[in-house]
């Protein structure tokens, strides 16, 4: 509606300053006021109707300053290992190590990518909602947990648009720092000397297995659905009845990942995804050394003979000689028992980095690969520097751990029923006294 065209007479009288037109002008002003009020009321009603369907937080809903008195600031100032490991998967020393290995410098010296920002422009650190420590804490919180973005907004006091930009920028920096600057986060195929050490550790626990230096298994992770029928078909896993991506990981007895093939379509079989590992077995593994896997990884070709050992399949043909058949069954059972560390490794990875349990973005394959590789390198960093890893504790226990276990068991044997002097104990004592009085 065009007021000027629809009310030409009225507009003409508004312009003229004549006493004869005063009455008409007053009437026109009242009409203008009524139209303005109607427009304002309509806008307010439209916003109120639309707000319930908009699920995001704005600045008035959050703490005023992201750098002061937020939940993250309280956690950061406390500097307690237990709290850091619980929320970010690393202790205080490892957090500072990542920060000083290039993360802080990259955050402070590069502008955050935006459509209206010059990528070569000067960095305005004072205008950023988070400093380098806060951005590292943000990305580690994101990777280590399953919380949605609204919860992250509350913890770090960031509005949605800032949160999404900071997550993407910080993830890219963290991936580059772990890959290029931190040796403890490396993923590399072992040397023959390292294979020899690993094989001794495995043989010490499984006497019949000679030459095994690692454990291989597949890891299926959920992804969101795609509008592209071709992508949807390639990611659909008929066995799990959901859209997935397939990954193949190889663990060493020290708990570290020594090879990985990630981000393959979920419809692919594990053996197809493991092409990179097969090539490493062919070209970089001496004769006599092999990986332990399950029956999903067939020994493809003569050049892989003896490089992968799997348990016997059901109804597999055994030797005609009873003694030889018994040895085959015993060896197969040992392989089955020995491949358990691969399951431990998968659980450790998904337990420490809960983001892997959430559906990953199917429309961002590059970002998905960066996220996966970052989690794998963080797993190795955590294993080497902090030592929280079940495989390592079983195959490579640290010096003194046996003494600690002995003392713990001795204490439990001599003092099995001593309760701590806390409120729960007092409650039970009072309850027992009341029962005796009754």
C-alpha positions in Angstrom: 0.0 0.0 0.0 1.4 3.4 -1.0 -0.1 6.1 1.2 1.0 9.0 -1.0 -0.7 7.5 -4.2 -3.8 6.4 -2.3 -4.2 9.7 -0.5 -3.0 12.3 -3.0 -5.3 15.0 -1.6 -4.2 14.4 1.9 -0.5 14.6 1.0 -1.2 17.9 -0.9 -2.9 19.4 2.1 0.0 18.3 4.4 2.5 20.3 2.2 0.3 23.4 2.0 0.3 25.7 5.0 -3.1 27.3 4.7 -5.6 28.0 7.5 -8.4 26.7 5.3 -6.8 23.3 5.3 -6.2 23.0 9.1 -9.1 20.7 9.7 -8.1 18.4 6.9 -4.5 18.4 8.1 -5.6 17.4 11.6 -7.6 14.6 10.2 -4.7 13.5 8.1 -2.4 13.5 11.1 -4.8 11.3 13.0 -4.9 8.9 10.1 -1.1 8.8 9.9 -0.9 8.1 13.7 -3.4 5.3 13.4 -1.5 3.7 10.5 1.8 4.0 12.4 0.3 2.4 15.5 -1.3 -0.4 13.4 2.1 -1.1 11.7 3.9 -1.2 15.1 1.3 -3.5 16.6 1.4 -5.8 13.6 5.2 -6.0 13.7 5.2 -6.8 17.5 2.5 -9.5 17.0 4.5 -11.0 14.1 7.7 -11.2 16.2 5.9 -12.7 19.2 4.3 -15.3 16.9 7.7 -16.1 15.3 9.9 -16.2 18.5 8.7 -19.6 19.9 10.0 -21.3 16.7 13.4 -19.6 16.9 15.6 -21.9 19.1 18.7 -19.8 19.8 20.0 -17.5 22.5 20.7 -13.8 22.1 23.1 -11.6 24.0 20.5 -10.5 26.7 20.0 -14.3 27.5 23.7 -14.8 28.2 26.3 -13.4 30.6 27.4 -9.9 29.5 31.1 -10.5 29.0 32.5 -13.9 27.7 35.9 -13.1 29.3 34.6 -12.5 32.9 32.8 -14.8 35.3 31.6 -17.4 32.9 31.5 -21.2 33.8 34.5 -21.6 31.5 36.5 -18.9 33.3 35.8 -20.6 36.7 37.1 -23.9 35.3 40.1 -22.3 33.7 41.2 -20.3 36.8 40.9 -23.4 39.0 43.5 -25.3 37.0 42.6 -28.8 38.3 43.6 -31.9 36.3 40.5 -33.8 37.2 38.2 -31.0 36.0 40.2 -30.5 32.8 40.2 -34.3 31.9 36.5 -34.6 32.7 35.5 -31.7 30.4 38.2 -31.5 27.8 40.0 -34.9 27.9 43.4 -33.4 28.7 45.1 -32.4 31.9 46.4 -28.9 32.7 50.0 -29.6 31.5 48.8 -31.0 28.1 46.4 -28.1 27.7 49.2 -25.6 28.1 51.5 -27.7 25.9 49.0 -27.5 23.0 48.6 -23.8 23.6 52.3 -23.1 23.6 53.0 -25.4 20.6 51.5 -22.9 18.2 47.8 -22.8 18.9 48.0 -19.5 20.9 50.2 -17.9 18.2 47.9 -18.9 15.4 44.8 -17.7 17.2 46.4 -14.3 18.0 48.0 -13.7 14.5 45.3 -14.7 12.1 41.9 -13.0 11.5 38.9 -15.2 11.9 37.4 -15.9 8.4 34.3 -13.9 7.5 32.8 -12.6 4.3 33.3 -9.0 5.3 36.8 -9.4 6.7 40.1 -9.0 4.8 42.0 -12.4 5.3 45.3 -10.4 5.2 44.1 -7.7 7.5 45.2 -6.8 11.0 44.0 -8.9 14.0 41.8 -7.1 16.5 42.2 -9.2 19.6 40.5 -6.8 21.9 37.2 -7.2 19.9 37.2 -11.0 20.1 34.9 -12.6 22.6 37.5 -15.3 23.6 41.2 -15.3 23.9 43.5 -18.2 22.8 42.9 -20.1 26.0 39.2 -19.7 25.7 39.1 -20.8 22.1 41.2 -24.0 22.9 38.9 -24.7 25.8 35.9 -24.3 23.4 37.0 -26.7 20.8 38.1 -29.3 23.4 34.7 -29.0 25.1 33.1 -29.5 21.7 35.1 -32.6 20.8 35.0 -34.2 24.2 31.3 -34.0 24.8 27.9 -34.5 23.2 26.4 -31.2 24.4 24.5 -29.2 21.8 25.5 -25.7 20.8 23.0 -24.1 23.1 24.9 -25.6 26.1 28.2 -24.4 24.7 26.7 -20.9 24.3 25.8 -20.9 28.0 29.2 -22.1 29.1 31.2 -19.7 27.0 28.6 -16.8 26.8 28.7 -16.7 23.0 25.9 -15.9 20.6 25.2 -18.6 17.9 26.9 -16.9 15.0 30.1 -16.2 16.9 30.1 -19.8 18.3 30.0 -21.4 14.9 32.8 -19.2 13.5 35.0 -19.8 16.5 34.5 -23.6 16.4 35.4 -23.9 12.7 38.4 -21.6 13.1 39.7 -23.3 16.3 39.3 -26.8 14.8 41.4 -25.9 11.8 44.2 -24.4 14.1 44.1 -27.4 16.4 44.3 -29.9 13.5 47.3 -28.1 12.0 49.1 -27.8 15.4 48.7 -31.5 16.2 49.8 -32.6 12.8 52.8 -30.3 12.3 54.0 -29.2 15.8 53.3 -31.9 18.3 55.3 -35.1 17.9 53.4 -37.0 20.6 50.2 -36.7 18.5 51.8 -38.4 15.5 50.1 -41.4 13.7 52.9 -43.4 12.0 53.6 -46.9 11.0 56.2 -48.5 13.4 59.7 -49.3 12.4 61.0 -52.9 12.4 62.7 -52.2 15.8 59.4 -51.0 17.2 57.5 -54.0 15.8 60.0 -56.3 17.6 59.2 -54.5 20.9 55.5 -54.7 20.3 55.6 -58.4 19.4 57.4 -59.2 22.6 54.8 -57.4 24.6 52.0 -59.3 23.0 53.8 -62.6 23.3 54.3 -62.0 27.0 50.6 -62.1 27.4 49.7 -64.6 24.7 52.4 -67.2 24.6 51.3 -68.9 21.4 51.2 -65.7 19.3 54.6 -64.8 17.9 55.1 -61.8 15.6 51.9 -59.8 16.2 52.6 -56.1 16.5 49.2 -54.5 16.5 45.4 -54.9 16.4 43.1 -53.8 13.5 39.4 -53.2 13.6 36.7 -51.2 11.9 34.8 -48.3 13.4 31.4 -47.2 12.1 30.2 -43.7 13.0 26.8 -42.1 12.4 26.3 -39.2 9.9 23.3 -37.1 9.0 21.2 -37.8 5.9 21.8 -36.1 2.6 19.4 -34.7 0.0 21.6 -36.2 -2.7 20.3 -39.8 -3.4 23.8 -41.0 -4.5 25.4 -39.9 -1.2 22.4 -41.3 0.7 22.8 -44.7 -0.9 26.6 -44.8 -0.4 26.4 -44.0 3.3 23.5 -46.3 4.2 24.7 -49.4 6.1 22.3 -52.2 5.7 23.7 -54.1 8.7 23.1 -51.2 11.1 20.0 -49.8 9.2 21.4 -46.3 9.4 23.6 -43.8 7.6 27.2 -44.3 8.6 30.8 -43.7 7.6 33.4 -46.5 7.9 36.9 -46.1 9.4 39.7 -48.6 10.0 42.1 -48.1 12.8 45.3 -50.0 13.9 46.3 -49.9 17.5 49.7 -50.8 19.0 50.2 -52.5 22.4 51.0 -49.1 23.9 47.5 -47.9 23.1 48.4 -45.5 20.3 46.9 -45.5 16.8 49.6 -46.4 14.2 47.5 -46.3 11.1 44.1 -45.0 10.2 41.8 -44.8 7.1 38.8 -42.6 7.9 35.7 -41.1 6.3 34.9 -43.9 3.8 31.2 -44.4 2.9 29.2 -46.6 5.3 28.2 -49.0 2.6 31.9 -50.1 2.1 33.1 -53.2 3.8 35.9 -52.9 6.3 38.3 -54.8 4.0 37.7 -52.3 1.2 38.3 -49.4 3.5 41.6 -50.9 4.7 43.4 -50.5 1.4 45.9 -48.1 2.9 46.7 -50.6 5.8 47.1 -53.4 3.2 49.6 -51.4 1.3 51.6 -50.7 4.5 51.6 -54.4 5.3 52.9 -55.2 1.8 55.6 -52.6 1.6 56.7 -51.7 5.1 56.3 -54.8 7.2 59.1 -57.4 7.4 58.2 -61.1 7.0 57.2 -62.7 10.3 55.2 -59.7 11.6 51.5 -59.4 11.3 48.3 -57.7 12.6 45.6 -59.3 14.6 42.1 -58.7 13.2 38.7 -60.3 12.9 37.3 -62.3 10.0 36.0 -59.1 8.3 39.6 -58.5 7.0 40.4 -61.3 4.6 44.0 -62.0 3.5 43.8 -60.6 0.0 46.5 -61.9 -2.4 49.6 -63.9 -1.9 51.6 -60.8 -0.9 49.5 -60.5 2.2 49.9 -64.1 3.3 50.8 -64.3 6.9 50.5 -60.5 7.4 46.9 -60.6 8.9 45.9 -63.3 11.4 42.2 -63.8 12.2 40.2 -66.3 14.2 38.8 -69.4 12.5 35.4 -68.9 11.0 32.5 -71.1 12.0 32.6 -74.4 10.2 36.1 -73.8 9.0 37.9 -76.9 7.8 40.4 -78.2 10.4 43.4 -80.5 9.9 42.7 -84.2 9.7 45.3 -84.9 12.4 43.5 -84.5 15.8 46.6 -83.0 17.5 47.0 -80.5 14.7 43.3 -79.6 14.8 43.5 -79.0 18.5 46.5 -76.7 18.0 44.6 -74.8 15.3 41.6 -74.3 17.7 43.9 -73.2 20.5 45.7 -70.7 18.3 42.3 -69.4 17.0 41.1 -68.9 20.6 44.3 -67.0 21.4 43.8 -64.7 18.4 40.2 -64.1 19.5 41.4 -63.2 23.0 44.3 -61.1 21.7 42.1 -58.9 19.4 40.1 -57.6 22.4 42.4 -54.6 22.7 41.0 -53.3 19.4 37.6 -53.1 21.1 39.2 -51.3 24.1 40.8 -48.8 21.7 37.4 -48.1 20.0 35.7 -47.6 23.3 38.5 -45.3 24.6 38.3 -43.2 21.5 34.5 -42.7 21.6 34.5 -42.4 25.3 37.0 -39.6 25.4 35.6 -37.8 22.3 31.9 -38.0 22.6 31.4 -35.9 19.4 32.1 -39.0 17.4 28.9 -40.6 18.8 26.8 -37.7 17.4 25.8 -37.7 13.7 28.5 -35.9 11.7 27.7 -33.4 9.0 27.3 -35.4 5.7 27.4 -32.1 3.7 30.9 -31.2 4.8 33.3 -34.1 4.0 36.4 -32.0 4.4 35.4 -30.7 7.8 34.3 -34.2 8.8 37.8 -35.6 7.9 39.5 -32.8 9.8 37.4 -33.5 12.9 38.1 -37.3 12.7 41.8 -36.9 12.3 42.0 -34.3 15.1 40.3 -36.8 17.5 42.7 -39.6 16.5 45.7 -37.4 17.1 44.3 -36.1 20.4 43.9 -39.8 21.4 47.6 -40.4 20.8 48.6 -37.3 22.6 46.4 -38.3 25.6 47.8 -41.8 25.6 51.5 -40.7 25.4 51.4 -37.8 27.8 48.6 -38.7 30.3 48.6 -42.5 30.1 44.8 -43.0 30.4 44.5 -46.0 28.1 43.4 -49.6 28.9 45.5 -51.2 26.2 48.7 -49.5 27.6 47.8 -50.5 31.2 47.5 -54.2 30.2 50.4 -54.6 27.8 52.8 -51.9 29.0 52.1 -51.2 32.7 54.3 -48.5 34.2 56.9 -49.3 36.8 55.5 -49.4 40.2 51.9 -50.2 39.2 52.2 -53.8 40.4 53.4 -52.5 43.8 50.4 -50.1 44.0 48.0 -52.9 43.1 49.5 -55.2 45.8 49.2 -52.5 48.5 45.7 -51.7 47.4 44.7 -55.4 47.6 46.5 -55.8 51.0 44.6 -52.8 52.4 41.3 -54.2 51.2 42.1 -57.5 52.8 42.9 -56.2 56.2 40.4 -53.3 56.3 37.5 -54.4 54.2 34.6 -52.8 56.1 35.9 -49.4 57.3 33.6 -46.6 56.2 34.6 -43.0 55.9 33.4 -40.6 58.6 30.8 -38.9 56.4 27.1 -38.1 56.6 26.1 -41.4 55.0 27.9 -43.3 57.8 26.2 -41.3 60.5 22.8 -41.9 58.9 23.3 -45.7 59.0 24.6 -45.5 62.6 21.5 -43.6 63.7 19.3 -46.0 61.8 20.9 -49.0 63.6 20.5 -47.3 67.0 16.8 -46.7 66.3 16.3 -50.3 65.3 17.9 -51.5 68.5 15.8 -49.1 70.6 12.7 -50.4 68.9 
